[in-house]
Amino acid sequence: MDEVRGGDHDVLMSSRLMSQAELMAWEKRARRWVVLGLVGVVSGVFGIGLLTLHMSYAMLKKTEVMQEAIRKVSSDRRVSEALGEPIRVGWSVTGEIEDLPDRGTARLAFSVLGSKGLAKVALRADKSPTGEWRYLLLEVKPVGGSSISCADGAGG
């Protein structure tokens, strides 16, 4: 090895350059690590996005207005006849909720599944000053079937 002086530091350099085969092998290893690093970063970003989405859906499903809607839909015999039992709530919930102590509004859409099929549910509700939710729309639309209104509780 040759000794080269540069400033205050002594640097040892190899007097032998890499062969073409060694250089190609080094480049291949470097490319592999770059690709693995990029895949890791992209996977992490998507993972955080999915986790955030799941947490948002879970928070919407735990709200009072959503729990009451699920209870109304699940206990409606017309929905049970159309979809079969047990009735489960699908993964995603879209929409918005404004829930204040003396007022609120909810506009949500979600899916429910039964042993016979799938349905989309549309929900619109207002919260009274006493804290009770009044369902303006709670409509279950089975795939290939007619809509069922659960807002009035007629099918219980």
Secondary structure by P-SEA (a helix, b strand, c coil): cbbbbcccbbbbbbcccccaaaaaaaaaaaaaaaaaaaaaaaaaaaaaaaaaaaaaaaaaaacaaaaaaaaaaaacaaaaaacccccccccccccccccccccccccccbbbbcccccbbbbbbbbbcccbbbbbccbbbbcccbbbbbccccccc
